[in-house]
């Protein structure tokens, strides 16, 4: 919204500041943070009054009860004010003539609705499942990603080429299969964040670092001179996604204020699916899907541990880990929750730095 004030710059020169992505990105961070700080306590108090609380004790994982008993009754669905803060901030500071902003906004909102539906079913105890069934949830995730994948495929400024790390001349053109690649990245990303969301502050802290790095990558990808210098694909107008990433950073900081150990609110699927899907979508739009594997290494470890556990049990009847995702294995191995969280944050920071420093290696 404020971006369009820059049209008055010829008459009021101080409106020219709204043209600059760096200024609007900074303001998006601050806006999203303060929105979380304002509405967070209101949401938490309302949730307590209406008994919108997490059932931390899980009959399907009784070994975790020793860690979860103190969390029983903690308000959940905090992702409502995370996503709300992000979207309001983007509305205020984003350029709404930019299709990258519109596509990411739509993915974030659509997946938030799916996650909210899942959280609602959990809270009400409807049906035999803990939330909506995995099949129904997967169907809607795939449908949302497929729709946006088709749109991205048809959008003229985005190629179907993959940017392969460390190789400046290696080009892999996916052609029509690019649509299914988008589905894989977006659905995989949203579920990886969802699986990581099991300890206080773990998912949101890691999301913060990934979003910050994607913001930097969006900026250089949308700048013709910087992208040429780094030998990375130049994607016109993708720099505007820096504003969206900055809004995620601000909202993550704001939510972490309440979600850090010991948490006073959980994000729920409404937050984890929306955040993960947004990160995956941004990576697709700036042609950094393969970089996301390194950058989001914490998410990859968490999701990978679940896949390996299921595969091993079905093939051999034995489990590799005491419990998956991996953070639960560490808990059952005697690690303190706070130690797991902080060490995963450290790993996320190192992976973010690795991603940025290896960008020039082509």
Number of C-alpha atoms within 10 A of each C-alpha: 13 16 21 17 15 18 14 12 15 10 10 11 10 12 17 17 16 21 17 12 20 17 13 27 26 17 20 31 27 19 24 31 26 16 21 29 19 13 16 22 14 12 19 23 14 13 18 15 11 10 14 20 20 19 16 16 19 12 10 8 9 10 15 17 15 10 15 15 12 12 20 13 17 19 26 25 26 25 25 22 26 32 27 19 30 30 23 16 29 30 19 16 26 28 23 16 10 13 16 22 23 17 18 21 20 17 25 25 20 20 28 25 18 22 27 21 17 21 23 19 17 17 18 10 13 12 11 8 11 17 20 21 14 11 9 11 16 15 12 15 24 19 13 20 27 20 14 21 25 16 13 23 18 14 11 8 13 18 18 20 15 19 21 18 18 13 12 15 10 13 12 11 13 14 11 12 12 20 21 16 19 26 23 16 22 31 25 20 29 26 22 26 30 26 23 24 24 15 22 23 28 26 29 30 23 28 27 24 24 24 29 19 24 28 26 16 25 28 23 24 28 21 16 16 12 14 17 13 10 16 18 24 21 23 20 14 19 25 24 25 32 30 29 33 28 31 35 34 30 31 33 30 24 27 28 25 18 21 23 19 15 14 16 18 30 27 27 24 31 30 31 31 32 31 33 26 32 27 28 26 31 28 24 23 22 27 26 24 24 15 18 24 17 16 28 25 21 25 30 20 17 21 23 17 21 20 13 16 20 16 15 15 12 11 8 8 9 12 15 15 18 15 20 21 24 21 24 22 16 18 18 17 12 9 13 12 18 16 12 17 21 15 12 20 22 14 17 24 19 14 21 23 15 13 21 15 10 11 16 14 11 14
